[in-house]
Amino acid sequence: MARFVAQESPLESLEKQLPNLIILVILVLALMVVLTKFQWIHCSQVPFVNWCGTYCSYVEQGKSRIGVLSGSDGIGDPVELRRQLTRLRGFTLVEPVRGEEFSAGLLRKFDLLVVEKFKTASTRQVDAVKGYLDAGGTVIWVGDAFSNQYVDSYDLILANQTNESYYLELIALNVTPGSANWDKAWNNVKTKNWYKYLYNQTQFYGFDVLEDYLKARYDGNIQTPSASLRVIDIDSLVLRGLLKEFDIKSTQFSKIVPDASGVNIIAQIITPQGSFTGIMETRYAGRIVYVSFPLEEVNSTTLLTNVIDYLAPC
């Protein structure tokens, strides 16, 4: 006698598979959040759904905050840059930050820091930026920013106090001036910052301690009658949708010598004087995109949008 086997209806089959489908959707959403959160993709790269709106509303729970940090000298026009950013990214908060006003606490409020026209900076200002990067902060570093550093009064006071304490400590240990032990003791501290600040120099040319973060050395500024940008890393999201080479408006840029073992060179500046690093990326605790020319002088809203999309989620 033949046995009758009841056939499942499509609805019953769907009901059985529904828990698995829900788990799959949750895993996909979790993966998308992780990829976006750690900036492996930008929300605008996810097709078919309004992932930017969903991610910004429910994960970030707000808009990204971009701080444009500037001083009194150096390459760039931060006012024009802010104007362009506000026009292109109306859903993002773009705020000016003056060099004489900022502090470590203020920098922590920003998801992205753009540093432009900030050539001369104090050791304390540099330390604040170091702290921001150590905590995983993201920076767009433009041109000659931080290439002329000076020791401010706070560090000089600390250096004097440390110098006096060290002197008294040696006297307490019966290490007398003029003795071999005295000379040896002072030679041992010559590499300390407080000693350098007090006895050797109060001005530092180049990126100094920030070289370890950027993985590049500053080698001056170059003025050129014309320049173009040539794509090197064709897979970089920063250069998505751009021509292989195109003219840029900027005729002044900074020359840097990158550590090829620690950076990703994305584009080169092509000038009558030769080829130089134009855009590169490096990672410390956070991410740094270095641009040797002012972004507001590119003649390409695509490039500016790409850079911000790449580094700021919302």
SULURWO-V95660 format. One line per field, one symbol per residue. ss: DSSP state (h for helix, s for strand, l for the rest). A space follows every 10 residues. Layout:
# SULURWO-V95660
ss = ???
This chain:
# SULURWO-V95660
ss = lllllllllh hhhhhhhhhh hhhhhhhhhh hhhhhhhlll llhhhlllll hhhhhhhhll llllssssss lllllllhhh hhhhhhhhll llssssssll lllhhhhlll lsssslllls sshhhhhhhh hhhhllllss sslllllsss llhhhhhhhh hhhhhhhhhh hhlllllllh hhhhhhhhll llhhhhhhhh llsssllhhh hhhhlsssss ssslllssss slllllhhhl llllssssll lsssssssll lllsssssss sllsssssss ssslllssss slllhhhlll hhhhhhhhhh hlll
